[in-house]
Amino acid sequence: MTDIVEDALPRLIAMRHDLHRHPEISREEAWTSVFVAERLTEMGIPVHTGVGGYGMVGVVEGSGEGPGVALRADMDALAMDEHNSFDHRSQIPGAMHACGHDGHMTMLLGAASYLSLTRRFRGTVYLVFQPAEERYGGAQLMLDAGLLERFPARNIFGLHNWPDVPAGEVIVHDGPVMAGAGEFTLKFKAPGGHAAMPHMTGDPVLAGSHFVTGIQQAVGRAVNPLEAAVVTVGSFQGGFAQNVISREATLAGTFRGLRSDILALLKARVEEIAQSAARIASTEVEIGFDDLPSPPVVNTPAEAEIMRRAARTLPGSPALHIGVPTMAGDDFGAFLEHLPGAYAWIGNGPSDRNGRLHQPDYDFNDAIIGTGVRLLSATAEQALL
């Protein structure tokens, strides 16, 4: 494996830089999908495009009959400007690969090349390139488009780079890896009025303020202290002058948990507290939730062990850890509602050099591409023993 991957690294790095220069946000991955499909076609791998929007699946047949295994990489970028100055910085205003999806695609393309050259497995490897991970639930879009019926894998695996973990170290969790997440928008409404006459109108800003305080108390008092849960109001817009009670205040936020029942509880509490805040401040409230909340990412035991076995076969024996979950989300959990699977982290190195995820100075670390290629390839081989 070492010689094949090492020989491919210069080309893979060039691919990664090309992808980084041309980021596309969720559900707009047209150039990206063509780029990936062309690379797979050059490898002689059949490609099925248009699976849930710009999603696609490459198919690598092994040396004999057997079951199927899926390997997944996310494709989309974030809607933000890049602040880096290196040559491969984003050329698209308002879009940036600030989460490393360019690196994830590159590692899966590298695994595709290795697996198609060696075919040291019996069965089929499905290479799942998923759009719209950051927004719009791209995993569910692929599932709704018949992903599992058309490409019948028995388990699924993926990975994500992780800043502030030493470059190339591998983390495979027992159980929960990343939180499930939902989004909400609240719009408090009242007739509005003069700041000196609050008794003549409701107060949307006051209602929003009650909600912000109340939802934090609800998390602290409604959720078992031994369970992880968080609700954050990330946007609060209301009012335009110091002496005017505005007619509207709009809040937007997210709720997250490591279990689906915790997510359901948090959603109910958002509704209840928003209604209570509206009554306290004599306003009306409109409550909206995203249509495709992402479920938690929870590794299944057998599949986590497959990834650990794969990591132990890698050259140089990179450090292997069992990690603590994060409240960040990933819609890989939608696949895990239908298939057993596992999701690994690969250290991206120190954030003071490579930046943190979702920040304008972030960059994927090219030094970990080889580790990712080997881990994905070995995982497929281990799963199809």
C-alpha positions in Angstrom: 0.0 0.0 0.0 2.8 2.4 0.9 4.4 2.7 -2.5 1.1 3.1 -4.4 -0.1 5.9 -2.0 3.2 7.6 -1.9 3.5 7.7 -5.7 0.0 9.2 -5.9 0.5 12.0 -3.3 1.8 14.8 -5.6 -1.2 14.3 -7.9 -3.6 14.1 -4.9 -2.2 17.3 -3.4 -2.7 19.1 -6.8 -6.3 17.8 -6.8 -6.9 19.1 -3.3 -5.6 22.6 -4.2 -7.7 22.7 -7.3 -10.8 21.8 -5.2 -9.9 24.4 -2.7 -9.6 27.1 -5.3 -13.1 26.3 -6.6 -15.4 26.0 -3.5 -19.1 25.7 -4.0 -21.7 26.0 -1.3 -24.5 23.5 -0.5 -26.6 22.4 -3.4 -24.5 24.4 -5.9 -21.6 21.8 -6.3 -21.8 21.7 -10.1 -18.1 22.3 -10.9 -17.1 20.0 -8.0 -19.3 17.1 -9.2 -17.8 17.3 -12.7 -14.3 17.4 -11.3 -14.8 14.4 -9.2 -16.7 12.4 -11.9 -13.8 13.1 -14.4 -11.2 11.9 -11.9 -13.1 8.7 -11.2 -13.7 8.1 -15.0 -9.9 8.6 -15.6 -9.4 5.7 -13.1 -11.8 3.5 -15.0 -14.4 3.6 -12.2 -18.1 3.7 -13.3 -19.8 6.8 -11.9 -23.5 7.4 -11.2 -24.3 11.1 -11.0 -27.3 13.1 -9.9 -27.9 11.0 -6.8 -29.7 13.5 -4.6 -28.8 16.7 -6.5 -25.1 16.8 -7.2 -24.3 13.6 -5.3 -22.6 10.8 -7.0 -21.5 7.2 -6.4 -18.4 5.5 -7.9 -18.5 1.7 -8.0 -15.4 -0.5 -7.5 -15.9 -4.2 -7.9 -13.5 -6.6 -6.0 -11.9 -9.8 -7.1 -15.0 -11.9 -6.4 -18.5 -11.8 -5.2 -19.3 -10.5 -1.8 -21.2 -7.8 0.1 -21.0 -4.0 -0.4 -19.4 -1.4 1.8 -19.8 2.4 1.4 -17.1 5.1 1.9 -18.4 8.7 2.1 -16.9 12.1 1.6 -18.7 15.5 1.8 -18.4 18.0 -1.1 -19.7 21.4 -0.2 -18.0 24.6 1.0 -19.1 27.3 3.5 -20.6 30.7 2.6 -17.7 32.8 3.8 -14.7 34.7 2.4 -11.2 33.3 2.8 -8.5 35.3 4.5 -5.5 33.2 3.5 -2.9 34.4 0.9 -1.4 31.1 -0.4 -1.7 30.2 -4.1 -4.5 27.8 -3.7 -6.8 30.1 -1.8 -10.4 30.4 -2.9 -11.1 32.1 -6.2 -14.8 32.3 -5.5 -16.0 35.3 -3.5 -18.2 34.4 -0.6 -17.3 30.7 -0.7 -14.5 28.8 1.1 -13.5 25.2 2.0 -13.2 26.1 5.7 -14.2 22.6 6.9 -11.8 20.5 4.9 -14.3 18.9 2.5 -11.7 19.5 -0.2 -9.4 17.2 1.7 -12.1 14.6 2.4 -12.9 14.3 -1.3 -9.2 14.1 -2.1 -8.7 11.2 0.4 -11.7 9.3 -1.0 -10.4 9.8 -4.6 -7.0 8.5 -3.4 -8.7 5.5 -1.9 -10.7 5.0 -5.1 -7.4 4.9 -7.1 -5.8 2.4 -4.7 -8.8 0.1 -4.4 -9.3 0.1 -8.2 -5.7 -0.8 -8.8 -5.4 -3.5 -6.2 -8.9 -5.0 -5.7 -7.7 -7.0 -2.7 -11.3 -7.6 -1.5 -14.3 -9.6 -2.4 -17.5 -7.6 -3.0 -18.1 -4.0 -3.9 -17.0 -0.6 -2.6 -19.4 2.2 -3.2 -17.7 5.6 -3.2 -20.3 8.1 -1.9 -19.6 11.7 -2.7 -22.3 13.7 -0.8 -23.4 17.2 -1.5 -25.0 19.7 0.9 -23.5 18.5 4.2 -23.3 22.0 5.7 -26.9 22.9 4.8 -30.0 21.2 3.4 -29.3 17.6 4.6 -27.5 16.2 1.6 -27.3 12.8 3.2 -31.0 12.6 3.4 -31.4 13.9 -0.1 -29.2 11.0 -1.3 -31.2 8.5 0.8 -34.5 9.9 -0.7 -33.0 9.4 -4.1 -32.7 5.7 -3.5 -29.0 5.5 -2.5 -29.4 2.3 -0.5 -31.6 0.6 -3.0 -29.4 1.3 -5.9 -26.1 0.7 -4.0 -26.8 -1.9 -1.4 -24.0 -1.5 1.1 -24.2 -3.4 4.4 -22.2 -0.7 6.3 -20.8 2.7 5.8 -17.7 4.6 6.9 -16.4 8.2 6.8 -13.9 10.5 8.3 -13.2 14.1 9.2 -10.1 16.1 9.8 -9.8 17.5 13.3 -7.7 20.5 14.3 -5.5 20.5 17.4 -5.1 16.8 17.2 -1.5 15.9 16.1 -1.3 15.5 12.3 -2.2 12.0 11.2 -3.3 10.6 14.6 -6.6 8.7 14.3 -9.5 8.8 16.7 -12.3 6.3 16.6 -15.1 6.8 19.2 -17.1 4.3 21.1 -20.7 5.3 20.5 -21.5 9.0 20.0 -19.1 11.0 17.8 -21.0 14.2 16.9 -24.2 15.8 18.0 -27.5 15.8 16.2 -28.6 19.4 15.4 -31.7 21.3 14.5 -32.2 25.0 13.7 -35.0 27.4 14.6 -36.2 30.9 13.7 -38.5 33.0 15.9 -40.3 36.1 14.9 -42.0 38.1 17.7 -44.5 40.6 16.5 -46.5 43.5 18.1 -48.1 46.8 16.9 -45.0 48.8 17.9 -45.0 52.2 19.6 -43.3 55.0 21.5 -40.6 54.0 24.0 -42.3 56.2 26.6 -45.6 54.4 26.2 -44.9 50.7 26.5 -48.3 50.0 27.9 -49.9 50.7 24.5 -48.1 47.8 22.7 -46.3 44.5 23.1 -42.5 44.5 23.0 -40.9 42.0 20.6 -37.4 42.9 21.9 -38.5 42.1 25.5 -40.0 38.8 24.3 -36.8 37.8 22.5 -34.8 38.7 25.6 -37.1 36.5 27.8 -36.6 33.7 25.3 -32.8 33.9 25.3 -32.7 33.7 29.1 -35.4 31.1 29.4 -34.0 28.7 26.9 -30.7 28.5 28.8 -32.5 27.8 32.0 -34.6 25.1 30.3 -31.5 23.3 29.1 -30.1 23.4 32.6 -33.3 22.3 34.3 -35.0 20.0 31.7 -32.1 17.9 30.5 -30.4 15.3 32.7 -27.1 16.9 33.8 -25.3 13.7 32.7 -26.5 14.2 29.1 -24.9 16.6 26.6 -27.2 19.3 25.3 -26.9 22.9 24.1 -29.1 25.6 22.7 -27.5 28.7 21.2 -29.2 31.9 19.9 -26.8 33.0 17.2 -28.8 36.0 15.8 -31.0 38.5 17.5 -32.3 41.3 15.3 -34.9 43.9 16.5 -35.3 47.6 16.8 -33.8 50.5 15.0 -33.9 53.5 17.4 -33.5 54.1 21.1 -36.9 55.7 21.5 -39.0 53.3 19.4 -40.6 49.9 20.4 -40.2 47.9 17.2 -42.8 45.9 15.6 -40.7 42.8 15.1 -37.7 41.0 16.6 -36.2 37.9 14.9 -34.1 35.3 16.5 -32.3 32.3 15.0 -30.4 29.6 16.7 -29.5 25.9 17.0 -30.2 23.1 19.4 -27.9 20.0 19.7 -27.7 16.7 21.5 -26.0 13.3 21.4 -29.4 11.4 21.4 -32.5 11.8 19.3 -34.8 11.9 22.3 -32.8 14.9 23.7 -33.2 16.6 20.3 -37.0 16.1 20.5 -37.0 17.5 24.1 -35.0 20.6 23.1 -37.3 21.3 20.1 -40.4 21.1 22.4 -38.7 23.4 24.9 -38.0 26.0 22.1 -41.7 26.0 21.2 -42.9 26.2 24.8 -40.5 29.0 25.9 -41.1 31.0 22.7 -44.9 30.9 23.4 -44.4 31.8 27.1 -42.0 34.7 26.2 -44.6 36.0 23.7 -47.3 36.0 26.4 -45.1 37.7 28.9 -44.3 40.5 26.5 -47.8 40.7 24.9 -46.6 39.8 21.4 -47.4 37.1 18.9 -44.7 34.7 17.8 -44.1 32.7 14.6 -41.9 29.6 15.1 -40.0 27.8 12.3 -37.7 24.8 12.3 -35.4 23.5 9.6 -37.0 20.7 7.5 -34.0 18.4 7.7 -32.4 18.3 11.1 -29.3 16.1 11.3 -29.4 13.1 13.7 -26.5 12.3 16.0 -23.5 10.5 14.6 -23.1 7.3 16.7 -20.6 4.6 15.8 -21.8 1.0 16.0 -19.4 -1.3 17.9 -18.5 -3.7 15.2 -17.8 -1.0 12.6 -15.8 1.1 15.1 -13.6 -2.0 15.6 -13.2 -2.4 11.8 -11.8 1.1 11.6 -9.5 0.5 14.5 -8.2 -2.7 12.9 -7.7 -0.7 9.7 -5.8 2.0 11.6 -3.5 -0.6 13.2 -2.4 -1.9 9.7 -1.2 1.5 8.5 2.5 2.1 8.0 4.2 3.8 10.9 1.4 2.8 13.3 -0.2 6.2 13.8 -1.4 6.9 17.3 -5.0 5.5 17.7 -7.3 7.0 20.4 -10.8 6.6 21.6 -12.2 10.2 21.6 -14.7 12.4 23.5 -17.6 13.4 21.3 -18.2 17.0 20.1 -21.4 19.1 20.0 -20.5 20.0 16.4 -22.8 18.2 13.9 -22.5 16.2 10.7 -25.3 14.7 8.7 -23.4 11.4 8.4 -25.8 10.5 11.2 -28.6 10.2 8.6 -26.8 7.3 7.0 -26.4 5.7 10.4 -30.1 5.6 10.9 -30.3 3.0 8.1 -26.8 1.3 8.1 -24.3 0.4 10.8 -21.2 2.4 10.4 -18.4 4.4 11.9 -16.9 7.8 11.6 -13.2 8.6 12.4 -11.3 11.8 13.0 -7.8 12.4 11.7 -5.7 15.0 13.3 -5.1 18.1 11.2 -2.3 19.5 13.4 -2.2 22.6 15.5 -4.8 25.3 14.8 -2.3 28.1 15.3 -0.8 27.0 12.0 -3.7 25.4 10.1 -6.6 27.4 11.6 -9.8 26.1 13.2 -12.8 24.7 11.4 -15.3 27.2 9.9 -12.8 30.1 10.2 -11.5 32.2 7.4 -7.8 31.3 8.1 -8.4 27.5 8.0 -6.6 25.2 5.6 -6.7 21.4 5.3 -3.3 19.9 6.0 -1.9 18.1 2.9 0.4 16.1 5.2 -2.5 13.9 6.3 -3.8 13.0 2.9 -1.8 9.8 2.8 -3.1 8.7 6.2 -6.7 9.3 5.1 -6.2 7.4 1.8 -4.7 4.5 3.7 -7.4 4.5 6.4 -10.3 4.5 4.0 -8.7 1.8 1.8 -7.8 -0.4 4.7 -11.3 0.0 6.2 -12.9 -1.2 3.0 -10.6 -4.1 2.9 -11.2 -5.0 6.5 -15.0 -4.7 6.1 -14.9 -7.1 3.1 -12.6 -9.8 4.6 
